[in-house]
């Protein structure tokens, strides 16, 4: 058995030796004279290198890997263009327009593999590049598992956001048993225009981005709209908490549960959601729980109703069966359980059973629906949030706080 393990180790060493940095002979005939990077945020990263050798350098390869949540180590390899010579320079530009953007603060580990015509190989040590948005003069505050970066507004502005976020995490833990496992960083841009300028090909309606694989949230929050900002941060933080504690390589949460937890974390529903919900109940137009397991409709009316129903589903489970069972449900999903399997294991009923019980509770008034405040519905009150991660984009609908109503 030991011989088999040793052989396996040797095979892996030979396979990976040319890909990942390893210790090589200190007497290598190849040396690196210059190793530079440059960042043009948010569109590109430039890599450049100059190397020399006692015999012609024939091959230079750049490798990099991005520090992000993943169940497998993924790296990229690029063969750089060189003309064989004793001293060569080469460069590569990573164009985010083709690969998709990254959040501010993302960390990229990179190294080179250089070969000369004698067959000598030099693999450089790993270096780390931090993909910062240097266009703004950022300030930061940190507390517990949260760090907030901002550049416009005073210290009190950031502290108010932090206080609200911390309180939201405490409420979420008390109600669902869910807590952050890893640190989350929030970048607060002064407005949606600044935020969109930090993205690659943003939609004109984008008001915030949650980079699920990076534990980073970027939101455009004006100082006069801090109440909306608090709710937006609470919603996205709840997504982070939920994602961290249920992450597994086998399956995702049903969408109603993922979104319902975040809606529940915000507190009472905004009035617009309540209006859609009451209308659907009265008109017998509610969307089934089975349908809410899948991504929500892009139609705004259906989307509002989907988010409202998701809130009531989570509210129903917590109110009627308690926080401990709800925590057990999330734990069960973290092991890769299917939708019906998880519900049956914790509550004794499946998706269809939940649908039946929830509908009855909605119609007999068992589920109390209280709006957070009355608002006046006017055009232009909607801003969309984009959640980026895992190769998918989910569009979530958010309601702006009604500035007209609050100023009169």
C-alpha positions in Angstrom: 0.0 0.0 0.0 2.8 2.4 0.8 4.4 1.7 -2.5 1.2 2.5 -4.3 0.9 5.8 -2.4 4.5 6.7 -3.2 4.0 5.9 -6.8 0.9 8.1 -6.9 2.8 10.9 -5.2 5.6 10.7 -7.8 3.1 10.7 -10.6 1.3 13.7 -9.2 4.6 15.5 -8.7 5.6 14.9 -12.3 2.2 16.0 -13.6 2.0 19.1 -11.5 5.6 20.1 -11.4 5.4 22.0 -14.6 2.2 23.8 -13.6 2.6 25.0 -10.0 5.6 26.7 -8.4 8.1 24.2 -6.8 11.6 24.5 -5.4 14.1 24.1 -8.2 17.9 24.0 -8.2 19.5 27.2 -7.0 22.0 26.9 -9.9 19.4 27.6 -12.6 20.9 29.2 -15.7 17.8 31.3 -16.1 17.1 34.6 -14.2 14.2 37.0 -14.1 15.4 40.6 -14.5 12.0 42.3 -14.5 8.5 41.2 -13.4 5.8 43.9 -13.5 2.0 44.2 -13.4 -0.3 47.0 -14.2 -4.0 47.5 -13.5 -6.6 49.4 -15.5 -9.6 49.0 -13.3 -12.1 47.5 -14.2 -11.1 46.4 -17.7 -7.7 44.8 -17.6 -4.5 43.5 -15.9 -1.2 43.7 -17.7 1.7 41.3 -17.0 5.2 41.9 -18.3 8.5 40.1 -17.8 12.1 40.2 -18.9 14.3 37.2 -18.4 17.9 36.2 -19.4 19.8 32.9 -19.7 23.1 31.4 -20.6 21.3 29.8 -23.6 18.4 31.0 -25.7 15.1 31.3 -23.9 12.5 29.5 -26.0 9.4 29.4 -24.0 7.7 31.6 -21.3 4.3 30.7 -19.8 2.2 32.7 -17.5 0.0 31.0 -14.9 -2.5 32.6 -12.7 -5.3 31.6 -10.3 -7.9 33.9 -8.6 -8.6 33.5 -4.9 -12.3 32.8 -4.9 -14.8 30.2 -3.5 -14.4 27.0 -5.4 -14.5 23.3 -4.9 -11.5 22.8 -7.2 -8.3 24.6 -7.9 -8.6 26.4 -11.2 -5.6 28.0 -13.0 -5.1 29.7 -16.4 -2.1 29.2 -18.6 -0.9 31.5 -21.4 2.0 30.9 -23.7 3.7 34.3 -24.3 5.1 35.3 -27.6 8.9 35.3 -27.6 11.7 35.3 -30.1 14.5 32.9 -28.9 17.3 35.0 -27.5 19.6 35.2 -24.4 17.5 38.0 -23.1 13.8 38.3 -23.9 10.8 40.4 -22.9 7.2 39.3 -23.0 3.8 40.6 -22.0 0.2 39.6 -21.7 -3.0 41.6 -21.2 -5.9 40.0 -19.4 -8.9 41.6 -21.0 -11.9 41.5 -18.6 -14.2 42.3 -21.5 -13.8 38.7 -22.6 -13.6 36.9 -19.3 -15.9 38.9 -17.1 -15.0 41.4 -14.4 -13.8 41.0 -10.8 -14.7 43.0 -7.7 -12.3 45.5 -6.1 -10.0 43.8 -3.7 -9.8 40.5 -5.7 -6.5 38.7 -5.2 -4.7 37.1 -8.2 -1.8 34.7 -7.6 0.5 34.4 -10.6 3.8 32.9 -11.6 5.9 32.1 -14.7 7.5 29.0 -16.2 10.6 29.8 -18.3 12.5 27.3 -20.5 15.7 27.6 -22.5 17.0 25.6 -25.4 19.2 23.4 -23.1 16.0 22.2 -21.4 16.6 24.2 -18.2 13.4 25.4 -16.5 12.8 28.2 -14.0 9.5 28.4 -12.2 9.1 31.7 -10.5 7.8 32.1 -6.9 4.1 32.9 -6.6 3.3 36.6 -6.4 0.0 38.2 -5.5 -1.7 41.1 -7.2 -4.6 42.9 -5.4 -7.1 44.2 -7.9 -7.9 47.6 -6.3 -10.1 50.3 -7.6 -7.6 53.1 -7.2 -9.8 55.8 -8.9 -11.2 56.7 -5.5 -9.6 57.6 -2.1 -11.1 54.8 0.0 -11.6 54.9 3.7 -12.4 51.8 5.7 -13.9 50.6 9.0 -14.0 47.0 10.2 -16.0 45.2 12.9 -16.2 41.5 13.4 -16.7 39.7 10.1 -17.5 42.9 8.2 -15.3 45.5 6.5 -16.8 48.6 4.8 -14.9 50.7 2.2 -16.3 54.1 1.2 -15.0 57.4 -0.2 -17.8 59.9 0.0 -19.6 60.8 3.3 -18.2 61.2 6.7 -17.3 58.7 9.3 -20.8 58.8 10.8 -22.2 57.7 7.4 -20.1 54.5 7.4 -20.7 53.8 11.0 -24.4 54.0 10.5 -24.2 51.5 7.7 -22.0 49.2 9.9 -24.3 49.4 12.9 -27.3 48.5 10.7 -25.4 45.6 9.1 -24.2 44.2 12.4 -27.8 44.4 13.8 -29.1 42.6 10.8 -26.6 39.8 11.3 -27.6 39.4 14.9 -31.3 39.3 14.0 -30.6 36.7 11.2 -28.7 34.5 13.6 -31.5 34.7 16.2 -34.2 33.9 13.7 -32.5 31.3 11.5 -29.4 30.1 13.3 -27.3 31.3 10.3 -24.1 33.2 10.9 -21.2 34.3 8.7 -18.3 31.9 8.5 -16.0 34.1 6.4 -15.3 37.8 6.3 -17.4 39.9 3.9 -16.2 43.2 2.4 -18.6 45.9 1.3 -17.6 48.6 -1.2 -19.9 51.6 -1.0 -19.8 53.7 -4.1 -21.3 57.2 -3.9 -23.9 56.6 -6.6 -25.0 54.1 -9.3 -22.9 55.9 -12.0 -19.7 55.4 -10.0 -20.6 51.8 -9.3 -21.4 51.1 -13.0 -18.0 52.6 -13.9 -16.4 49.8 -11.8 -18.1 47.1 -13.8 -17.5 45.5 -17.2 -20.6 46.1 -19.5 -23.0 47.0 -16.7 -26.7 47.4 -17.3 -27.9 51.0 -17.0 -30.2 50.0 -14.1 -27.5 48.3 -12.0 -27.6 49.6 -8.4 -25.4 46.9 -6.8 -23.4 43.8 -7.4 -23.0 40.8 -5.1 -19.9 38.8 -6.1 -20.9 35.5 -4.6 -17.5 33.7 -5.2 -15.5 36.6 -3.6 -17.5 37.5 -0.5 -17.7 41.0 -1.8 -20.7 43.3 -2.2 -20.5 46.6 -4.1 -23.4 49.0 -3.8 -24.1 52.6 -4.9 -25.5 54.4 -1.9 -25.9 58.2 -1.8 -25.7 59.8 1.6 -29.3 61.1 1.3 -30.6 57.5 0.5 -29.1 55.7 3.5 -32.3 54.0 4.5 -32.6 52.2 1.2 -28.9 51.4 1.5 -29.4 49.8 4.8 -32.1 47.5 3.5 -30.0 46.7 0.4 -27.0 45.8 2.5 -29.1 43.7 4.8 -30.6 41.8 1.9 -27.2 41.0 0.3 -25.5 40.1 3.6 -28.3 37.6 4.2 -27.4 36.1 0.8 -23.8 35.9 1.9 -24.7 34.2 5.2 -27.0 31.7 3.5 -24.5 31.0 0.8 -21.6 30.4 3.2 -23.5 28.0 5.5 -25.2 26.0 2.7 -22.4 25.9 0.1 -21.8 22.4 -1.3 -20.8 20.9 -4.7 -24.0 19.0 -5.1 -26.9 21.4 -5.3 -28.3 24.9 -4.7 -31.1 26.1 -2.5 -34.6 26.6 -4.0 -34.8 30.2 -5.1 -37.8 30.9 -2.8 -35.7 29.9 0.3 -32.6 31.9 -0.8 -34.5 35.0 -1.6 -37.0 34.5 1.2 -34.3 34.6 3.8 -32.9 37.8 2.5 -36.4 39.4 2.3 -37.1 38.2 5.8 -33.8 39.7 7.1 -34.9 43.1 5.9 -37.9 43.2 8.2 -41.5 43.8 7.2 -42.3 43.9 3.5 -42.3 47.1 1.5 -45.8 48.2 0.7 -45.4 47.4 -3.0 -44.8 43.8 -2.3 -47.8 43.6 0.1 -50.0 45.1 -2.6 -49.0 42.5 -5.1 -49.4 39.7 -2.6 -52.9 40.8 -1.4 -54.0 41.2 -5.1 -52.7 37.6 -5.9 -54.5 36.1 -2.8 -57.8 37.8 -3.7 -57.5 36.9 -7.4 -56.3 33.4 -6.7 -53.1 34.2 -8.7 -50.5 33.0 -6.3 -47.4 31.3 -7.8 -46.9 27.8 -6.6 -44.0 26.8 -4.3 -42.9 24.4 -7.0 -42.5 27.2 -9.5 -40.7 29.4 -6.9 -38.0 26.8 -6.7 -36.7 28.0 -10.1 -35.3 31.4 -11.1 -38.0 34.1 -10.9 -39.6 35.7 -13.9 -38.1 38.8 -15.5 -41.6 40.3 -15.6 -41.7 42.9 -12.9 -45.1 42.1 -11.6 -44.3 38.4 -11.3 -41.0 39.2 -9.8 -42.5 41.4 -7.1 -45.0 38.7 -6.3 -42.3 36.0 -6.2 -40.2 37.9 -3.7 -43.3 38.7 -1.6 -44.3 35.0 -1.5 -40.8 33.9 -0.7 -40.9 36.2 2.3 -44.1 34.7 3.5 -42.8 31.1 3.0 -39.8 31.8 5.3 -42.0 33.6 7.7 -44.4 30.7 7.8 -41.7 28.1 8.5 -40.0 30.2 11.2 -43.2 31.3 12.9 -44.9 27.9 12.9 -42.0 25.5 13.4 -39.3 27.6 15.1 -35.8 28.9 14.4 -34.2 25.6 15.4 -36.0 23.6 12.8 -35.2 26.3 10.2 -31.6 26.0 11.1 -31.8 22.3 10.7 -33.3 22.8 7.2 -30.3 24.9 6.1 -27.9 22.3 7.6 -29.7 19.6 5.7 -29.3 21.5 2.4 -25.6 22.1 3.2 -25.1 18.3 2.7 -26.5 18.4 -0.8 -30.1 17.3 0.0 -32.8 17.8 -2.7 -35.7 20.1 -2.2 -38.3 17.4 -1.2 -35.6 15.4 0.7 -34.6 18.3 2.9 -38.2 19.3 3.8 -39.3 15.8 4.5 -36.3 15.2 6.8 -36.9 18.3 8.9 -40.6 19.0 8.7 -42.2 15.8 7.5 -43.7 17.2 4.3 -42.4 17.9 0.8 -42.7 20.8 -1.6 -46.3 20.0 -2.4 -47.1 19.6 1.3 -45.5 23.0 2.0 -47.5 24.6 -0.8 -50.8 23.2 0.6 -50.1 24.3 4.2 -48.7 27.7 3.2 -51.7 28.5 1.0 -54.1 27.7 3.7 -52.2 29.9 6.2 -52.2 32.8 3.7 -55.9 32.5 3.0 -57.1 32.2 6.6 -54.9 35.1 7.7 -52.6 33.0 9.9 -49.6 34.6 8.1 -49.7 38.3 9.2 -48.6 40.7 6.4 -47.6 44.2 7.6 -45.9 46.7 5.3 -42.8 48.5 6.6 -44.4 51.8 5.6 -46.9 53.2 3.1 -45.4 54.6 -0.1 -46.7 56.3 -3.3 -46.0 54.1 -6.3 -44.5 56.2 -9.1 -42.5 55.4 -12.2 -38.8 55.0 -11.7 -38.9 53.6 -8.2 -37.2 50.4 -9.2 -33.5 49.7 -9.3 -32.1 46.3 -10.2 -29.4 44.4 -8.4 -27.2 41.9 -10.2 -25.8 38.9 -8.3 -22.7 37.7 -10.1 -21.1 34.4 -9.4 -20.7 30.8 -10.5 -21.1 31.8 -14.1 -24.7 32.9 -13.7 -26.5 36.2 -13.4 -29.6 36.6 -11.3 -31.6 39.8 -11.5 -33.3 40.8 -8.3 -35.7 43.7 -8.0 -35.4 46.3 -5.3 -37.7 49.1 -4.5 -36.2 52.6 -3.9 -37.4 54.4 -0.8 -39.9 57.0 -1.8 -38.0 60.2 -1.6 -41.1 62.3 -2.7 -43.2 60.9 0.1 -40.5 61.3 2.7 -39.9 65.0 1.8 -43.5 66.2 1.9 
